[in-house]
Amino acid sequence: MSSKGCKPNAITYTTLIDGFSKAVRLQEAYDLVSEMSAKRLSLNIVGYNSLISALSKQGMIQQALEIFGDMSSNGCKPDIFTFNALSLGFCKVDKMDEALGTYRDIFLEGVIANIVTYNTLIHAFLRKGKIQEALKLVNDMLFRGCPLDEITYNGFIKALCNDGAVERAIVLFEEMLRKVTKPNHVTCNILINGFCRIGKGQNARVSERPDTSWIDT
């Protein structure tokens, strides 16, 4: 571009950094950040988020935090995508206390949490078998006006099936039908596998149980 007389600007660099980050070509993304710094060009929120997200997905949370520190030092205010990426990074390396700390930081910064915020934490807790911690987040998300989606439901249905509580999983499945959407193949496969795990593959069907709760209190 430069040889043609067209000098790259901050938007050009950000676009390239975003592309390299998504392709997990992180060294090339870092090199472009260094070029920007040498040219006194500022990286914007999109560029920072791209790097933080890519690093977090690879479990490179320390490097992601370094980028986050640079972001703060340069006066770039984090948004929900920043916090969600950091939360995912902490979950990837089983640092759930830090992930919850990031969740609390969202509200301290005046940012509004979204469904991705909750699903990231909920699924991480469910994978560790900590259903009660996941349920606390459900209560919080409902209190804050964020409804469950099919991804949230699927996580709990899978956790209940893995725990052998297939009947409670069916109750939750029926709630999902009433409140969210039609089940997808992921939901159906989870339930079928759940029945097979307890030797009742022939019973993989749904019936109404209005007087039963999926939350065992």
ChimeraX attribute file (.defattr): number of C-alpha atoms within 10 A of each C-alpha:
attribute: neighborCount
match mode: 1-to-1
recipient: residues
	/A:1	7
	/A:2	7
	/A:3	6
	/A:4	6
	/A:5	7
	/A:6	8
	/A:7	9
	/A:8	11
	/A:9	12
	/A:10	16
	/A:11	15
	/A:12	10
	/A:13	21
	/A:14	23
	/A:15	14
	/A:16	16
	/A:17	26
	/A:18	21
	/A:19	17
	/A:20	20
	/A:21	23
	/A:22	16
	/A:23	11
	/A:24	16
	/A:25	13
	/A:26	18
	/A:27	11
	/A:28	14
	/A:29	24
	/A:30	15
	/A:31	12
	/A:32	17
	/A:33	21
	/A:34	13
	/A:35	13
	/A:36	18
	/A:37	12
	/A:38	9
	/A:39	11
	/A:40	10
	/A:41	15
	/A:42	18
	/A:43	19
	/A:44	17
	/A:45	16
	/A:46	17
	/A:47	24
	/A:48	22
	/A:49	26
	/A:50	23
	/A:51	27
	/A:52	27
	/A:53	27
	/A:54	23
	/A:55	24
	/A:56	25
	/A:57	18
	/A:58	14
	/A:59	19
	/A:60	17
	/A:61	25
	/A:62	14
	/A:63	14
	/A:64	25
	/A:65	16
	/A:66	12
	/A:67	17
	/A:68	22
	/A:69	12
	/A:70	13
	/A:71	20
	/A:72	12
	/A:73	10
	/A:74	12
	/A:75	9
	/A:76	16
	/A:77	13
	/A:78	17
	/A:79	17
	/A:80	19
	/A:81	19
	/A:82	22
	/A:83	24
	/A:84	27
	/A:85	26
	/A:86	28
	/A:87	26
	/A:88	27
	/A:89	29
	/A:90	25
	/A:91	24
	/A:92	19
	/A:93	14
	/A:94	15
	/A:95	16
	/A:96	18
	/A:97	11
	/A:98	15
	/A:99	24
	/A:100	15
	/A:101	13
	/A:102	21
	/A:103	20
	/A:104	13
	/A:105	13
	/A:106	20
	/A:107	11
	/A:108	9
	/A:109	12
	/A:110	10
	/A:111	13
	/A:112	11
	/A:113	20
	/A:114	16
	/A:115	15
	/A:116	17
	/A:117	21
	/A:118	22
	/A:119	23
	/A:120	20
	/A:121	23
	/A:122	23
	/A:123	21
	/A:124	22
	/A:125	22
	/A:126	19
	/A:127	15
	/A:128	10
	/A:129	15
	/A:130	14
	/A:131	18
	/A:132	15
	/A:133	13
	/A:134	23
	/A:135	16
	/A:136	11
	/A:137	17
	/A:138	19
	/A:139	12
	/A:140	13
	/A:141	19
	/A:142	11
	/A:143	10
	/A:144	12
	/A:145	10
	/A:146	15
	/A:147	14
	/A:148	17
	/A:149	15
	/A:150	18
	/A:151	16
	/A:152	20
	/A:153	20
	/A:154	23
	/A:155	20
	/A:156	23
	/A:157	26
	/A:158	23
	/A:159	24
	/A:160	24
	/A:161	23
	/A:162	19
	/A:163	13
	/A:164	15
	/A:165	17
	/A:166	26
	/A:167	19
	/A:168	20
	/A:169	27
	/A:170	24
	/A:171	22
	/A:172	22
	/A:173	24
	/A:174	19
	/A:175	18
	/A:176	20
	/A:177	13
	/A:178	10
	/A:179	13
	/A:180	14
	/A:181	11
	/A:182	12
	/A:183	15
	/A:184	10
	/A:185	9
	/A:186	12
	/A:187	18
	/A:188	15
	/A:189	13
	/A:190	21
	/A:191	27
	/A:192	18
	/A:193	18
	/A:194	27
	/A:195	22
	/A:196	15
	/A:197	15
	/A:198	13
	/A:199	10
	/A:200	13
	/A:201	14
	/A:202	9
	/A:203	10
	/A:204	16
	/A:205	11
	/A:206	12
	/A:207	8
	/A:208	10
	/A:209	14
	/A:210	9
	/A:211	6
	/A:212	13
	/A:213	14
	/A:214	19
	/A:215	12
	/A:216	7
	/A:217	5
